[in-house]
């Protein structure tokens, strides 16, 4: 059944969710959430103060020991009920994400499926937390290794995947037995509020999940991170903010998980299946309007196939439709004016360095923050878009001659999140898996994300992994006990 926007927005809670209650911010401040496709306000919600942030931590701390002592099966079943409810409410979450973030509705549905998988996966992992038991080599005692929840955790999420980035953190934390304070991005807080309501319907105990929405991210977050009751910080966002948070987390030697920026190479060899490479490129570059840390940022194409790839991809990109995410388009708006200004600068810099625009190349007049899907070829080696995250629908092509040169270009970045390689040569694919310095690789595919796999980067793309068997261990501490024999 189709839901209309008004009814949906009326169902979204607008308060802070602290200790099982929805409440206004201290002092009553509110913040306005807008639709990037129209610039119009969608809702006003509570704008938390630093005191509110600490109240949320109070609630998470008060609930911590009871939640840690709750049977793993019961923790898993809560997540499983949340998964089932999300399936029932999929259309609502998809529409809400499309409204507040701008993504095409079809992609928003895809995110509901992807985000939901973390609830299902970790509902299953909750009952598999285990340890080990053995003799010490001297034969004088027994070694017991067990896993315990880390404790109250602070989860900071970005705007580009409002649901999946929340479930990817909340689900493993709850499965492990940790209580949480969640701070969604100020640009897209509504999805997390609606999700908190879903968790309540699924039977969430008081204080296990608390949500603070705020326009003062730094001011609200810093006192939470500095509080000795907090034991864990998990962040997804930009590398500069990640560095700041790591510095703050050092004070109390917090456990941290950081999913930071990417600058993914997309390497196409001369023996690649070009049809697959073009399909993969469309997904890796244009999914989520190009606004993903896993987005292919640099197309490194063998010189013998570069012209053909450029021609084929240009044909596909020119056919992309642009508009409001709810209108059946391929490409929605960018998140804000700053993003449009940044893309405009990156394209101007590339052109000044001698690159050629094959299609697109400019912002589209408002209302709304739209940028035309773009293909640029002949990037100079010092082009800014080879170094910086593009975070938009702009595809830049550079070429290479030898395999060694392709690898060197792929690794010429401080980031190391994901790499994409297209080749039909299995031995070469294996060489690339070893040679490209990233936490994840896609071989002949433009999309790698999966709840059952460990997502994360090396170098300045972050520390820690989300999803897979590894995901829950980010919220567990290993405890070793020695029991002497006799
Ligand atoms: P982006 O560039 O994708 O907007 P950011 O790293 O700026 O990514 O934001 C990701 C998340 O981090 C958002 O929830 C934002 O509110 C939050 N954030 C930004 N700056 C800080 C900060 N200094 N302290 C805590 N959270 C922050």
Boltz pocket constraint, residues with backbone or C-beta under 6 A from the ligand:
constraints:
  - pocket:
      binder: B
      contacts: [[A, 156], [A, 157], [A, 158], [A, 159], [A, 183], [A, 184], [A, 185], [A, 186], [A, 214], [A, 217], [A, 218], [A, 219], [A, 221], [A, 222], [A, 236], [A, 237], [A, 238], [A, 239], [A, 241], [A, 242], [A, 244], [A, 245]]
      max_distance: 6.0
